[in-house]
Amino acid sequence: MADFDAAKDKVSGKVKETAGKVTGDESTEAKGKTEQMVGEAKEKLSDAKDKIAEKFNDVVDKVKEKKED
């Protein structure tokens, strides 16, 4: 779900940025750029969370293997 939210923010932000450029509305353009950055941050946070969970699971598996030996 986080990936969808990140993608949605990035696309929506790009649309706002482009609309702001076309209409000359600097505020809308800035809001669009900001929304894109929020989407990128969400994406990176989700990736980091996945990597941490993967490392944690690896450690748990190694501990279980040692207990079984």
Predicted model as a PDB file, atoms N, CA, C, CB and O in Angstrom, pLDDT in the B-factor column:
MODEL        1                                                                  
ATOM      1  N   MET A   1       0.826  -1.204   0.000  1.00 75.00           N  
ATOM      2  CA  MET A   1       0.000   0.000   0.000  1.00 75.00           C  
ATOM      3  C   MET A   1       0.857   1.249   0.000  1.00 75.00           C  
ATOM      4  CB  MET A   1      -0.933   0.009   1.202  1.00 75.00           C  
ATOM      5  O   MET A   1       0.508   2.248  -0.629  1.00 75.00           O  
ATOM      6  N   ALA A   2       1.980   1.194   0.706  1.00 74.00           N  
ATOM      7  CA  ALA A   2       2.867   2.360   0.764  1.00 74.00           C  
ATOM      8  C   ALA A   2       3.426   2.677  -0.614  1.00 74.00           C  
ATOM      9  CB  ALA A   2       4.014   2.119   1.757  1.00 74.00           C  
ATOM     10  O   ALA A   2       3.602   3.844  -0.964  1.00 74.00           O  
ATOM     11  N   ASP A   3       3.709   1.630  -1.402  1.00 84.00           N  
ATOM     12  CA  ASP A   3       4.223   1.848  -2.754  1.00 84.00           C  
ATOM     13  C   ASP A   3       3.198   2.575  -3.613  1.00 84.00           C  
ATOM     14  CB  ASP A   3       4.605   0.514  -3.405  1.00 84.00           C  
ATOM     15  O   ASP A   3       3.549   3.442  -4.413  1.00 84.00           O  
ATOM     16  N   PHE A   4       1.930   2.216  -3.440  1.00 91.00           N  
ATOM     17  CA  PHE A   4       0.871   2.884  -4.193  1.00 91.00           C  
ATOM     18  C   PHE A   4       0.777   4.351  -3.791  1.00 91.00           C  
ATOM     19  CB  PHE A   4      -0.480   2.182  -3.971  1.00 91.00           C  
ATOM     20  O   PHE A   4       0.661   5.224  -4.650  1.00 91.00           O  
ATOM     21  N   ASP A   5       0.826   4.624  -2.493  1.00 91.00           N  
ATOM     22  CA  ASP A   5       0.758   6.008  -2.010  1.00 91.00           C  
ATOM     23  C   ASP A   5       1.927   6.831  -2.542  1.00 91.00           C  
ATOM     24  CB  ASP A   5       0.748   6.041  -0.474  1.00 91.00           C  
ATOM     25  O   ASP A   5       1.750   7.981  -2.944  1.00 91.00           O  
ATOM     26  N   ALA A   6       3.108   6.245  -2.543  1.00 93.00           N  
ATOM     27  CA  ALA A   6       4.292   6.949  -3.038  1.00 93.00           C  
ATOM     28  C   ALA A   6       4.134   7.266  -4.527  1.00 93.00           C  
ATOM     29  CB  ALA A   6       5.571   6.105  -2.797  1.00 93.00           C  
ATOM     30  O   ALA A   6       4.405   8.384  -4.965  1.00 93.00           O  
ATOM     31  N   ALA A   7       3.697   6.281  -5.288  1.00 94.00           N  
ATOM     32  CA  ALA A   7       3.508   6.488  -6.725  1.00 94.00           C  
ATOM     33  C   ALA A   7       2.431   7.530  -6.988  1.00 94.00           C  
ATOM     34  CB  ALA A   7       3.143   5.169  -7.414  1.00 94.00           C  
ATOM     35  O   ALA A   7       2.565   8.367  -7.881  1.00 94.00           O  
ATOM     36  N   LYS A   8       1.364   7.470  -6.202  1.00 95.00           N  
ATOM     37  CA  LYS A   8       0.269   8.435  -6.361  1.00 95.00           C  
ATOM     38  C   LYS A   8       0.767   9.851  -6.104  1.00 95.00           C  
ATOM     39  CB  LYS A   8      -0.897   8.099  -5.406  1.00 95.00           C  
ATOM     40  O   LYS A   8       0.440  10.773  -6.851  1.00 95.00           O  
ATOM     41  N   ASP A   9       1.557  10.023  -5.048  1.00 95.00           N  
ATOM     42  CA  ASP A   9       2.091  11.343  -4.727  1.00 95.00           C  
ATOM     43  C   ASP A   9       3.026  11.848  -5.826  1.00 95.00           C  
ATOM     44  CB  ASP A   9       2.829  11.304  -3.388  1.00 95.00           C  
ATOM     45  O   ASP A   9       2.997  13.026  -6.183  1.00 95.00           O  
ATOM     46  N   LYS A  10       3.846  10.955  -6.353  1.00 96.00           N  
ATOM     47  CA  LYS A  10       4.780  11.360  -7.396  1.00 96.00           C  
ATOM     48  C   LYS A  10       4.050  11.780  -8.673  1.00 96.00           C  
ATOM     49  CB  LYS A  10       5.753  10.224  -7.698  1.00 96.00           C  
ATOM     50  O   LYS A  10       4.397  12.788  -9.286  1.00 96.00           O  
ATOM     51  N   VAL A  11       3.039  11.005  -9.070  1.00 96.00           N  
ATOM     52  CA  VAL A  11       2.287  11.326 -10.288  1.00 96.00           C  
ATOM     53  C   VAL A  11       1.466  12.594 -10.090  1.00 96.00           C  
ATOM     54  CB  VAL A  11       1.368  10.153 -10.685  1.00 96.00           C  
ATOM     55  O   VAL A  11       1.468  13.484 -10.941  1.00 96.00           O  
ATOM     56  N   SER A  12       0.774  12.667  -8.975  1.00 96.00           N  
ATOM     57  CA  SER A  12      -0.045  13.843  -8.685  1.00 96.00           C  
ATOM     58  C   SER A  12       0.822  15.100  -8.615  1.00 96.00           C  
ATOM     59  CB  SER A  12      -0.815  13.652  -7.365  1.00 96.00           C  
ATOM     60  O   SER A  12       0.440  16.163  -9.104  1.00 96.00           O  
ATOM     61  N   GLY A  13       1.987  14.959  -8.002  1.00 97.00           N  
ATOM     62  CA  GLY A  13       2.904  16.090  -7.909  1.00 97.00           C  
ATOM     63  C   GLY A  13       3.392  16.543  -9.264  1.00 97.00           C  
ATOM     64  O   GLY A  13       3.506  17.742  -9.520  1.00 97.00           O  
ATOM     65  N   LYS A  14       3.681  15.587 -10.137  1.00 97.00           N  
ATOM     66  CA  LYS A  14       4.147  15.936 -11.485  1.00 97.00           C  
ATOM     67  C   LYS A  14       3.058  16.667 -12.255  1.00 97.00           C  
ATOM     68  CB  LYS A  14       4.582  14.674 -12.256  1.00 97.00           C  
ATOM     69  O   LYS A  14       3.337  17.626 -12.975  1.00 97.00           O  
ATOM     70  N   VAL A  15       1.809  16.211 -12.102  1.00 97.00           N  
ATOM     71  CA  VAL A  15       0.680  16.873 -12.766  1.00 97.00           C  
ATOM     72  C   VAL A  15       0.548  18.310 -12.262  1.00 97.00           C  
ATOM     73  CB  VAL A  15      -0.639  16.090 -12.522  1.00 97.00           C  
ATOM     74  O   VAL A  15       0.380  19.233 -13.059  1.00 97.00           O  
ATOM     75  N   LYS A  16       0.622  18.504 -10.939  1.00 97.00           N  
ATOM     76  CA  LYS A  16       0.520  19.859 -10.378  1.00 97.00           C  
ATOM     77  C   LYS A  16       1.675  20.734 -10.845  1.00 97.00           C  
ATOM     78  CB  LYS A  16       0.494  19.807  -8.843  1.00 97.00           C  
ATOM     79  O   LYS A  16       1.480  21.898 -11.194  1.00 97.00           O  
ATOM     80  N   GLU A  17       2.878  20.166 -10.849  1.00 97.00           N  
ATOM     81  CA  GLU A  17       4.038  20.942 -11.286  1.00 97.00           C  
ATOM     82  C   GLU A  17       3.861  21.403 -12.731  1.00 97.00           C  
ATOM     83  CB  GLU A  17       5.328  20.112 -11.143  1.00 97.00           C  
ATOM     84  O   GLU A  17       4.104  22.564 -13.059  1.00 97.00           O  
ATOM     85  N   THR A  18       3.437  20.483 -13.582  1.00 97.00           N  
ATOM     86  CA  THR A  18       3.237  20.822 -14.997  1.00 97.00           C  
ATOM     87  C   THR A  18       2.130  21.850 -15.166  1.00 97.00           C  
ATOM     88  CB  THR A  18       2.907  19.566 -15.808  1.00 97.00           C  
ATOM     89  O   THR A  18       2.267  22.789 -15.951  1.00 97.00           O  
ATOM     90  N   ALA A  19       1.040  21.679 -14.438  1.00 97.00           N  
ATOM     91  CA  ALA A  19      -0.061  22.651 -14.511  1.00 97.00           C  
ATOM     92  C   ALA A  19       0.416  24.029 -14.061  1.00 97.00           C  
ATOM     93  CB  ALA A  19      -1.258  22.189 -13.641  1.00 97.00           C  
ATOM     94  O   ALA A  19       0.045  25.046 -14.646  1.00 97.00           O  
ATOM     95  N   GLY A  20       1.237  24.049 -13.023  1.00 97.00           N  
ATOM     96  CA  GLY A  20       1.769  25.321 -12.548  1.00 97.00           C  
ATOM     97  C   GLY A  20       2.665  25.981 -13.570  1.00 97.00           C  
ATOM     98  O   GLY A  20       2.624  27.199 -13.742  1.00 97.00           O  
ATOM     99  N   LYS A  21       3.481  25.184 -14.253  1.00 97.00           N  
ATOM    100  CA  LYS A  21       4.354  25.728 -15.298  1.00 97.00           C  
ATOM    101  C   LYS A  21       3.542  26.281 -16.462  1.00 97.00           C  
ATOM    102  CB  LYS A  21       5.321  24.652 -15.801  1.00 97.00           C  
ATOM    103  O   LYS A  21       3.830  27.365 -16.970  1.00 97.00           O  
ATOM    104  N   VAL A  22       2.528  25.531 -16.879  1.00 98.00           N  
ATOM    105  CA  VAL A  22       1.712  25.934 -18.021  1.00 98.00           C  
ATOM    106  C   VAL A  22       0.945  27.221 -17.723  1.00 98.00           C  
ATOM    107  CB  VAL A  22       0.736  24.815 -18.398  1.00 98.00           C  
ATOM    108  O   VAL A  22       0.845  28.105 -18.574  1.00 98.00           O  
ATOM    109  N   THR A  23       0.407  27.318 -16.513  1.00 97.00           N  
ATOM    110  CA  THR A  23      -0.406  28.484 -16.160  1.00 97.00           C  
ATOM    111  C   THR A  23       0.423  29.627 -15.576  1.00 97.00           C  
ATOM    112  CB  THR A  23      -1.478  28.080 -15.170  1.00 97.00           C  
ATOM    113  O   THR A  23      -0.087  30.730 -15.379  1.00 97.00           O  
ATOM    114  N   GLY A  24       1.699  29.364 -15.301  1.00 97.00           N  
ATOM    115  CA  GLY A  24       2.542  30.393 -14.704  1.00 97.00           C  
ATOM    116  C   GLY A  24       2.298  30.569 -13.215  1.00 97.00           C  
ATOM    117  O   GLY A  24       2.700  31.576 -12.631  1.00 97.00           O  
ATOM    118  N   ASP A  25       1.645  29.600 -12.602  1.00 97.00           N  
ATOM    119  CA  ASP A  25       1.341  29.663 -11.169  1.00 97.00           C  
ATOM    120  C   ASP A  25       2.485  29.001 -10.394  1.00 97.00           C  
ATOM    121  CB  ASP A  25      -0.031  28.963 -10.850  1.00 97.00           C  
ATOM    122  O   ASP A  25       2.550  27.777 -10.276  1.00 97.00           O  
ATOM    123  N   GLU A  26       3.369  29.827  -9.877  1.00 97.00           N  
ATOM    124  CA  GLU A  26       4.545  29.323  -9.168  1.00 97.00           C  
ATOM    125  C   GLU A  26       4.175  28.548  -7.903  1.00 97.00           C  
ATOM    126  CB  GLU A  26       5.463  30.475  -8.810  1.00 97.00           C  
ATOM    127  O   GLU A  26       4.871  27.605  -7.525  1.00 97.00           O  
ATOM    128  N   SER A  27       3.096  28.938  -7.259  1.00 98.00           N  
ATOM    129  CA  SER A  27       2.654  28.253  -6.044  1.00 98.00           C  
ATOM    130  C   SER A  27       2.253  26.809  -6.347  1.00 98.00           C  
ATOM    131  CB  SER A  27       1.476  29.006  -5.402  1.00 98.00           C  
ATOM    132  O   SER A  27       2.657  25.889  -5.636  1.00 98.00           O  
ATOM    133  N   THR A  28       1.467  26.613  -7.390  1.00 97.00           N  
ATOM    134  CA  THR A  28       1.044  25.265  -7.776  1.00 97.00           C  
ATOM    135  C   THR A  28       2.246  24.439  -8.216  1.00 97.00           C  
ATOM    136  CB  THR A  28      -0.005  25.324  -8.905  1.00 97.00           C  
ATOM    137  O   THR A  28       2.344  23.253  -7.901  1.00 97.00           O  
ATOM    138  N   GLU A  29       3.149  25.067  -8.940  1.00 97.00           N  
ATOM    139  CA  GLU A  29       4.358  24.371  -9.376  1.00 97.00           C  
ATOM    140  C   GLU A  29       5.183  23.910  -8.171  1.00 97.00           C  
ATOM    141  CB  GLU A  29       5.204  25.282 -10.285  1.00 97.00           C  
ATOM    142  O   GLU A  29       5.670  22.780  -8.143  1.00 97.00           O  
ATOM    143  N   ALA A  30       5.336  24.785  -7.184  1.00 98.00           N  
ATOM    144  CA  ALA A  30       6.091  24.437  -5.969  1.00 98.00           C  
ATOM    145  C   ALA A  30       5.394  23.334  -5.182  1.00 98.00           C  
ATOM    146  CB  ALA A  30       6.276  25.675  -5.079  1.00 98.00           C  
ATOM    147  O   ALA A  30       6.047  22.423  -4.674  1.00 98.00           O  
ATOM    148  N   LYS A  31       4.068  23.415  -5.080  1.00 98.00           N  
ATOM    149  CA  LYS A  31       3.315  22.362  -4.380  1.00 98.00           C  
ATOM    150  C   LYS A  31       3.505  21.015  -5.076  1.00 98.00           C  
ATOM    151  CB  LYS A  31       1.807  22.719  -4.314  1.00 98.00           C  
ATOM    152  O   LYS A  31       3.626  19.982  -4.418  1.00 98.00           O  
ATOM    153  N   GLY A  32       3.530  21.033  -6.399  1.00 97.00           N  
ATOM    154  CA  GLY A  32       3.738  19.809  -7.151  1.00 97.00           C  
ATOM    155  C   GLY A  32       5.109  19.207  -6.894  1.00 97.00           C  
ATOM    156  O   GLY A  32       5.242  17.999  -6.701  1.00 97.00           O  
ATOM    157  N   LYS A  33       6.122  20.057  -6.891  1.00 98.00           N  
ATOM    158  CA  LYS A  33       7.482  19.583  -6.623  1.00 98.00           C  
ATOM    159  C   LYS A  33       7.577  19.002  -5.209  1.00 98.00           C  
ATOM    160  CB  LYS A  33       8.502  20.734  -6.802  1.00 98.00           C  
ATOM    161  O   LYS A  33       8.214  17.972  -4.990  1.00 98.00           O  
ATOM    162  N   THR A  34       6.940  19.675  -4.267  1.00 98.00           N  
ATOM    163  CA  THR A  34       6.947  19.197  -2.887  1.00 98.00           C  
ATOM    164  C   THR A  34       6.258  17.844  -2.776  1.00 98.00           C  
ATOM    165  CB  THR A  34       6.266  20.212  -1.966  1.00 98.00           C  
ATOM    166  O   THR A  34       6.745  16.946  -2.091  1.00 98.00           O  
ATOM    167  N   GLU A  35       5.126  17.705  -3.450  1.00 98.00           N  
ATOM    168  CA  GLU A  35       4.386  16.442  -3.407  1.00 98.00           C  
ATOM    169  C   GLU A  35       5.215  15.304  -4.012  1.00 98.00           C  
ATOM    170  CB  GLU A  35       3.044  16.580  -4.157  1.00 98.00           C  
ATOM    171  O   GLU A  35       5.172  14.173  -3.527  1.00 98.00           O  
ATOM    172  N   GLN A  36       5.962  15.607  -5.062  1.00 97.00           N  
ATOM    173  CA  GLN A  36       6.837  14.595  -5.663  1.00 97.00           C  
ATOM    174  C   GLN A  36       7.926  14.170  -4.673  1.00 97.00           C  
ATOM    175  CB  GLN A  36       7.478  15.136  -6.965  1.00 97.00           C  
ATOM    176  O   GLN A  36       8.246  12.986  -4.567  1.00 97.00           O  
ATOM    177  N   MET A  37       8.487  15.133  -3.957  1.00 97.00           N  
ATOM    178  CA  MET A  37       9.516  14.812  -2.967  1.00 97.00           C  
ATOM    179  C   MET A  37       8.951  13.955  -1.841  1.00 97.00           C  
ATOM    180  CB  MET A  37      10.121  16.095  -2.393  1.00 97.00           C  
ATOM    181  O   MET A  37       9.625  13.049  -1.351  1.00 97.00           O  
ATOM    182  N   VAL A  38       7.726  14.235  -1.432  1.00 97.00           N  
ATOM    183  CA  VAL A  38       7.072  13.426  -0.400  1.00 97.00           C  
ATOM    184  C   VAL A  38       6.914  11.990  -0.900  1.00 97.00           C  
ATOM    185  CB  VAL A  38       5.687  14.028  -0.016  1.00 97.00           C  
ATOM    186  O   VAL A  38       7.151  11.040  -0.154  1.00 97.00           O  
ATOM    187  N   GLY A  39       6.515  11.837  -2.157  1.00 96.00           N  
ATOM    188  CA  GLY A  39       6.378  10.504  -2.739  1.00 96.00           C  
ATOM    189  C   GLY A  39       7.694   9.759  -2.775  1.00 96.00           C  
ATOM    190  O   GLY A  39       7.751   8.567  -2.474  1.00 96.00           O  
ATOM    191  N   GLU A  40       8.757  10.465  -3.145  1.00 96.00           N  
ATOM    192  CA  GLU A  40      10.083   9.839  -3.168  1.00 96.00           C  
ATOM    193  C   GLU A  40      10.527   9.436  -1.765  1.00 96.00           C  
ATOM    194  CB  GLU A  40      11.114  10.791  -3.791  1.00 96.00           C  
ATOM    195  O   GLU A  40      11.114   8.371  -1.574  1.00 96.00           O  
ATOM    196  N   ALA A  41      10.245  10.288  -0.789  1.00 97.00           N  
ATOM    197  CA  ALA A  41      10.618   9.972   0.599  1.00 97.00           C  
ATOM    198  C   ALA A  41       9.856   8.741   1.096  1.00 97.00           C  
ATOM    199  CB  ALA A  41      10.337  11.183   1.526  1.00 97.00           C  
ATOM    200  O   ALA A  41      10.429   7.878   1.761  1.00 97.00           O  
ATOM    201  N   LYS A  42       8.569   8.665   0.773  1.00 96.00           N  
ATOM    202  CA  LYS A  42       7.767   7.498   1.166  1.00 96.00           C  
ATOM    203  C   LYS A  42       8.334   6.223   0.546  1.00 96.00           C  
ATOM    204  CB  LYS A  42       6.290   7.684   0.744  1.00 96.00           C  
ATOM    205  O   LYS A  42       8.406   5.176   1.189  1.00 96.00           O  
ATOM    206  N   GLU A  43       8.733   6.337  -0.716  1.00 95.00           N  
ATOM    207  CA  GLU A  43       9.283   5.182  -1.419  1.00 95.00           C  
ATOM    208  C   GLU A  43      10.587   4.710  -0.762  1.00 95.00           C  
ATOM    209  CB  GLU A  43       9.526   5.526  -2.901  1.00 95.00           C  
ATOM    210  O   GLU A  43      10.789   3.514  -0.552  1.00 95.00           O  
ATOM    211  N   LYS A  44      11.459   5.658  -0.444  1.00 96.00           N  
ATOM    212  CA  LYS A  44      12.730   5.309   0.189  1.00 96.00           C  
ATOM    213  C   LYS A  44      12.522   4.739   1.588  1.00 96.00           C  
ATOM    214  CB  LYS A  44      13.640   6.532   0.257  1.00 96.00           C  
ATOM    215  O   LYS A  44      13.217   3.804   1.988  1.00 96.00           O  
ATOM    216  N   LEU A  45      11.590   5.286   2.316  1.00 96.00           N  
ATOM    217  CA  LEU A  45      11.282   4.775   3.656  1.00 96.00           C  
ATOM    218  C   LEU A  45      10.742   3.352   3.582  1.00 96.00           C  
ATOM    219  CB  LEU A  45      10.266   5.689   4.364  1.00 96.00           C  
ATOM    220  O   LEU A  45      11.106   2.499   4.392  1.00 96.00           O  
ATOM    221  N   SER A  46       9.886   3.104   2.620  1.00 94.00           N  
ATOM    222  CA  SER A  46       9.333   1.760   2.442  1.00 94.00           C  
ATOM    223  C   SER A  46      10.437   0.766   2.083  1.00 94.00           C  
ATOM    224  CB  SER A  46       8.243   1.765   1.348  1.00 94.00           C  
ATOM    225  O   SER A  46      10.459  -0.356   2.588  1.00 94.00           O  
ATOM    226  N   ASP A  47      11.352   1.186   1.207  1.00 95.00           N  
ATOM    227  CA  ASP A  47      12.471   0.322   0.828  1.00 95.00           C  
ATOM    228  C   ASP A  47      13.351   0.014   2.030  1.00 95.00           C  
ATOM    229  CB  ASP A  47      13.305   0.975  -0.280  1.00 95.00           C  
ATOM    230  O   ASP A  47      13.764  -1.129   2.228  1.00 95.00           O  
ATOM    231  N   ALA A  48      13.635   1.027   2.827  1.00 97.00           N  
ATOM    232  CA  ALA A  48      14.477   0.836   4.014  1.00 97.00           C  
ATOM    233  C   ALA A  48      13.797  -0.106   5.000  1.00 97.00           C  
ATOM    234  CB  ALA A  48      14.780   2.191   4.693  1.00 97.00           C  
ATOM    235  O   ALA A  48      14.442  -0.980   5.580  1.00 97.00           O  
ATOM    236  N   LYS A  49      12.495   0.075   5.185  1.00 95.00           N  
ATOM    237  CA  LYS A  49      11.734  -0.794   6.099  1.00 95.00           C  
ATOM    238  C   LYS A  49      11.801  -2.247   5.633  1.00 95.00           C  
ATOM    239  CB  LYS A  49      10.257  -0.331   6.193  1.00 95.00           C  
ATOM    240  O   LYS A  49      11.972  -3.157   6.443  1.00 95.00           O  
ATOM    241  N   ASP A  50      11.666  -2.457   4.332  1.00 95.00           N  
ATOM    242  CA  ASP A  50      11.737  -3.813   3.786  1.00 95.00           C  
ATOM    243  C   ASP A  50      13.117  -4.425   4.002  1.00 95.00           C  
ATOM    244  CB  ASP A  50      11.397  -3.805   2.295  1.00 95.00           C  
ATOM    245  O   ASP A  50      13.224  -5.601   4.351  1.00 95.00           O  
ATOM    246  N   LYS A  51      14.167  -3.644   3.799  1.00 96.00           N  
ATOM    247  CA  LYS A  51      15.526  -4.154   3.992  1.00 96.00           C  
ATOM    248  C   LYS A  51      15.783  -4.506   5.454  1.00 96.00           C  
ATOM    249  CB  LYS A  51      16.553  -3.124   3.512  1.00 96.00           C  
ATOM    250  O   LYS A  51      16.417  -5.519   5.748  1.00 96.00           O  
ATOM    251  N   ILE A  52      15.297  -3.676   6.363  1.00 97.00           N  
ATOM    252  CA  ILE A  52      15.472  -3.945   7.795  1.00 97.00           C  
ATOM    253  C   ILE A  52      14.726  -5.225   8.178  1.00 97.00           C  
ATOM    254  CB  ILE A  52      14.967  -2.743   8.649  1.00 97.00           C  
ATOM    255  O   ILE A  52      15.256  -6.059   8.913  1.00 97.00           O  
ATOM    256  N   ALA A  53      13.518  -5.376   7.687  1.00 97.00           N  
ATOM    257  CA  ALA A  53      12.740  -6.583   7.990  1.00 97.00           C  
ATOM    258  C   ALA A  53      13.442  -7.825   7.440  1.00 97.00           C  
ATOM    259  CB  ALA A  53      11.313  -6.472   7.403  1.00 97.00           C  
ATOM    260  O   ALA A  53      13.464  -8.870   8.090  1.00 97.00           O  
ATOM    261  N   GLU A  54      14.003  -7.708   6.260  1.00 96.00           N  
ATOM    262  CA  GLU A  54      14.714  -8.835   5.658  1.00 96.00           C  
ATOM    263  C   GLU A  54      15.937  -9.218   6.497  1.00 96.00           C  
ATOM    264  CB  GLU A  54      15.142  -8.492   4.218  1.00 96.00           C  
ATOM    265  O   GLU A  54      16.172 -10.401   6.746  1.00 96.00           O  
ATOM    266  N   LYS A  55      16.706  -8.231   6.930  1.00 96.00           N  
ATOM    267  CA  LYS A  55      17.885  -8.500   7.768  1.00 96.00           C  
ATOM    268  C   LYS A  55      17.471  -9.124   9.099  1.00 96.00           C  
ATOM    269  CB  LYS A  55      18.682  -7.199   8.017  1.00 96.00           C  
ATOM    270  O   LYS A  55      18.106 -10.066   9.574  1.00 96.00           O  
ATOM    271  N   PHE A  56      16.414  -8.599   9.691  1.00 96.00           N  
ATOM    272  CA  PHE A  56      15.913  -9.131  10.952  1.00 96.00           C  
ATOM    273  C   PHE A  56      15.523 -10.601  10.793  1.00 96.00           C  
ATOM    274  CB  PHE A  56      14.710  -8.306  11.446  1.00 96.00           C  
ATOM    275  O   PHE A  56      15.872 -11.436  11.628  1.00 96.00           O  
ATOM    276  N   ASN A  57      14.807 -10.907   9.729  1.00 96.00           N  
ATOM    277  CA  ASN A  57      14.391 -12.292   9.484  1.00 96.00           C  
ATOM    278  C   ASN A  57      15.593 -13.206   9.262  1.00 96.00           C  
ATOM    279  CB  ASN A  57      13.456 -12.359   8.271  1.00 96.00           C  
ATOM    280  O   ASN A  57      15.579 -14.363   9.683  1.00 96.00           O  
ATOM    281  N   ASP A  58      16.623 -12.696   8.608  1.00 94.00           N  
ATOM    282  CA  ASP A  58      17.846 -13.480   8.418  1.00 94.00           C  
ATOM    283  C   ASP A  58      18.484 -13.829   9.762  1.00 94.00           C  
ATOM    284  CB  ASP A  58      18.849 -12.707   7.540  1.00 94.00           C  
ATOM    285  O   ASP A  58      18.918 -14.960   9.978  1.00 94.00           O  
ATOM    286  N   VAL A  59      18.534 -12.848  10.659  1.00 95.00           N  
ATOM    287  CA  VAL A  59      19.113 -13.072  11.983  1.00 95.00           C  
ATOM    288  C   VAL A  59      18.287 -14.090  12.764  1.00 95.00           C  
ATOM    289  CB  VAL A  59      19.205 -11.748  12.765  1.00 95.00           C  
ATOM    290  O   VAL A  59      18.840 -14.984  13.404  1.00 95.00           O  
ATOM    291  N   VAL A  60      16.983 -13.954  12.710  1.00 94.00           N  
ATOM    292  CA  VAL A  60      16.099 -14.886  13.415  1.00 94.00           C  
ATOM    293  C   VAL A  60      16.301 -16.299  12.876  1.00 94.00           C  
ATOM    294  CB  VAL A  60      14.615 -14.457  13.270  1.00 94.00           C  
ATOM    295  O   VAL A  60      16.370 -17.254  13.649  1.00 94.00           O  
ATOM    296  N   ASP A  61      16.396 -16.435  11.570  1.00 92.00           N  
ATOM    297  CA  ASP A  61      16.615 -17.760  10.975  1.00 92.00           C  
ATOM    298  C   ASP A  61      17.946 -18.361  11.437  1.00 92.00           C  
ATOM    299  CB  ASP A  61      16.586 -17.668   9.436  1.00 92.00           C  
ATOM    300  O   ASP A  61      18.016 -19.554  11.729  1.00 92.00           O  
ATOM    301  N   LYS A  62      18.987 -17.555  11.503  1.00 91.00           N  
ATOM    302  CA  LYS A  62      20.298 -18.058  11.931  1.00 91.00           C  
ATOM    303  C   LYS A  62      20.251 -18.496  13.394  1.00 91.00           C  
ATOM    304  CB  LYS A  62      21.387 -16.977  11.732  1.00 91.00           C  
ATOM    305  O   LYS A  62      20.849 -19.509  13.757  1.00 91.00           O  
ATOM    306  N   VAL A  63      19.554 -17.751  14.221  1.00 91.00           N  
ATOM    307  CA  VAL A  63      19.426 -18.117  15.628  1.00 91.00           C  
ATOM    308  C   VAL A  63      18.667 -19.439  15.762  1.00 91.00           C  
ATOM    309  CB  VAL A  63      18.709 -16.999  16.419  1.00 91.00           C  
ATOM    310  O   VAL A  63      19.050 -20.299  16.555  1.00 91.00           O  
ATOM    311  N   LYS A  64      17.609 -19.596  14.999  1.00 87.00           N  
ATOM    312  CA  LYS A  64      16.828 -20.837  15.025  1.00 87.00           C  
ATOM    313  C   LYS A  64      17.680 -22.020  14.565  1.00 87.00           C  
ATOM    314  CB  LYS A  64      15.573 -20.706  14.136  1.00 87.00           C  
ATOM    315  O   LYS A  64      17.589 -23.108  15.134  1.00 87.00           O  
ATOM    316  N   GLU A  65      18.501 -21.815  13.543  1.00 86.00           N  
ATOM    317  CA  GLU A  65      19.359 -22.875  13.050  1.00 86.00           C  
ATOM    318  C   GLU A  65      20.367 -23.299  14.115  1.00 86.00           C  
ATOM    319  CB  GLU A  65      20.081 -22.425  11.783  1.00 86.00           C  
ATOM    320  O   GLU A  65      20.632 -24.490  14.273  1.00 86.00           O  
ATOM    321  N   LYS A  66      20.923 -22.348  14.837  1.00 83.00           N  
ATOM    322  CA  LYS A  66      21.903 -22.656  15.881  1.00 83.00           C  
ATOM    323  C   LYS A  66      21.245 -23.396  17.033  1.00 83.00           C  
ATOM    324  CB  LYS A  66      22.571 -21.373  16.391  1.00 83.00           C  
ATOM    325  O   LYS A  66      21.858 -24.278  17.634  1.00 83.00           O  
ATOM    326  N   LYS A  67      20.006 -23.049  17.347  1.00 80.00           N  
ATOM    327  CA  LYS A  67      19.292 -23.735  18.434  1.00 80.00           C  
ATOM    328  C   LYS A  67      19.031 -25.187  18.071  1.00 80.00           C  
ATOM    329  CB  LYS A  67      17.961 -23.022  18.748  1.00 80.00           C  
ATOM    330  O   LYS A  67      19.083 -26.067  18.930  1.00 80.00           O  
ATOM    331  N   GLU A  68      18.750 -25.437  16.799  1.00 78.00           N  
ATOM    332  CA  GLU A  68      18.432 -26.781  16.354  1.00 78.00           C  
ATOM    333  C   GLU A  68      19.666 -27.686  16.347  1.00 78.00           C  
ATOM    334  CB  GLU A  68      17.814 -26.733  14.970  1.00 78.00           C  
ATOM    335  O   GLU A  68      19.545 -28.907  16.448  1.00 78.00           O  
ATOM    336  N   ASP A  69      20.845 -27.086  16.229  1.00 69.00           N  
ATOM    337  CA  ASP A  69      22.085 -27.875  16.187  1.00 69.00           C  
ATOM    338  C   ASP A  69      22.470 -28.386  17.516  1.00 69.00           C  
ATOM    339  CB  ASP A  69      23.205 -27.076  15.636  1.00 69.00           C  
ATOM    340  O   ASP A  69      23.488 -29.065  17.645  1.00 69.00           O  
TER     341      ASP A  69                                                      
ENDMDL                                                                          
END                                                                             
